[in-house]
Structures are given as C-alpha cells and as structure tokens.
Amino acid sequence: MRLTTSQLQSRHKTLIDALKRGETVEITYHGQVLGIVHPASSVKVDRKAQEEAMADFFGMHSDSPIDTVEDELRAIRTNRRGLRDL
C-alpha cells in the first residue's frame, strides 16, 4: 500500500488497518518514497527471561555500600568545593 504524507492526516485509519492486516505501507512525499512502515513483529517474549535480565541489570550495584540515590549523590558531591585542594 502507498500513502502520501497529506493522506496520513485524513486516512490514518487506513494505515492502521493495513498494518493490522500485516501489510507494509510506503509513505511518499512529492512522489518519492519518504519512509516505509512495517507491522510490528509478533515475536513471543519470554517474560521469565526478561524479568531475570531486568533483575540482573537493576541489581548490578547491589554490593555497593550506598543504600539510596540520595546517599550516592551526597557522596559524589562531597568534594565539589574542595577541588582547589588538588
């Protein structure tokens, strides 16, 4: 399917319907293809693996002695004014 940029405003439902049918839609501007819209892939996501990866990522500093973000920022900012002593 092909739509012009001006048709996108008035026929956006047509674009959505085409994507639901699995069609690829070309967007044109002054007769030249500006972009191509593909339907989202229907790949199944392994929720358990995703949650484990997120737990690993967000827990990467779990061995750090600092408990809160405020403590971390306070530790970073403590020597700001003492930089002249270097």
C-alpha positions as CSV (number, residue, x, y, z in Angstrom):
1,M,0.0,0.0,0.0
2,R,1.2,3.5,-0.6
3,L,0.0,6.7,1.1
4,T,1.1,10.3,0.6
5,T,2.1,12.5,3.6
6,S,-1.1,14.6,3.1
7,Q,-3.2,11.5,3.2
8,L,-1.8,10.4,6.5
9,Q,-3.9,13.1,8.3
10,S,-7.2,12.2,6.7
11,R,-6.7,8.5,6.2
12,H,-4.7,7.4,9.3
13,K,-7.3,4.7,10.0
14,T,-6.4,3.2,6.6
15,L,-2.7,3.0,7.7
16,I,-3.7,1.3,10.9
17,D,-6.0,-1.2,9.2
18,A,-3.2,-2.1,6.7
19,L,-0.7,-2.7,9.5
20,K,-3.3,-4.9,11.2
21,R,-3.5,-7.0,8.1
22,G,0.3,-7.3,8.1
23,E,0.9,-5.1,5.1
24,T,3.9,-2.8,4.6
25,V,2.9,0.8,3.8
26,E,5.1,3.2,1.8
27,I,4.8,6.9,2.7
28,T,5.5,9.2,-0.2
29,Y,6.3,12.9,-0.3
30,H,6.2,14.7,-3.7
31,G,6.2,11.3,-5.5
32,Q,9.4,10.0,-3.7
33,V,9.3,7.3,-1.0
34,L,9.9,9.0,2.3
35,G,9.6,6.0,4.5
36,I,8.3,2.5,4.9
37,V,6.1,1.5,7.8
38,H,6.2,-2.2,8.7
39,P,3.8,-4.0,11.1
40,A,5.2,-4.9,14.4
41,S,6.6,-8.4,14.6
42,S,4.6,-10.9,16.5
43,V,7.6,-12.4,18.3
44,K,6.8,-14.1,21.6
45,V,8.6,-12.6,24.6
46,D,9.9,-14.9,27.2
47,R,8.7,-13.0,30.3
48,K,10.7,-15.0,32.8
49,A,14.0,-14.4,30.9
50,Q,13.1,-10.7,30.6
51,E,12.4,-10.4,34.3
52,E,15.7,-12.2,35.2
53,A,17.6,-9.8,32.9
54,M,16.0,-6.8,34.4
55,A,16.7,-8.1,37.9
56,D,20.4,-8.5,36.9
57,F,20.5,-5.1,35.4
58,F,18.9,-3.2,38.2
59,G,20.7,-5.2,40.9
60,M,24.1,-4.6,39.4
61,H,25.2,-2.3,42.2
62,S,23.6,-4.4,45.0
63,D,27.0,-5.0,46.5
64,S,27.6,-1.2,46.8
65,P,27.6,0.1,50.4
66,I,25.4,3.0,49.5
67,D,21.7,2.3,50.0
68,T,19.8,5.2,48.4
69,V,20.2,7.5,45.5
70,E,20.4,10.5,47.9
71,D,23.3,8.9,49.6
72,E,25.0,8.2,46.3
73,L,24.5,11.8,45.2
74,R,25.8,13.1,48.5
75,A,28.9,11.0,48.2
76,I,29.5,12.3,44.7
77,R,29.0,15.9,45.6
78,T,31.1,16.0,48.8
79,N,34.3,17.0,47.2
80,R,32.9,19.6,44.7
81,R,34.0,22.6,46.7
82,G,37.3,21.0,47.8
83,L,38.6,20.7,44.2
84,R,41.1,23.6,44.7
85,D,43.0,21.4,47.1
86,L,44.2,19.2,44.3
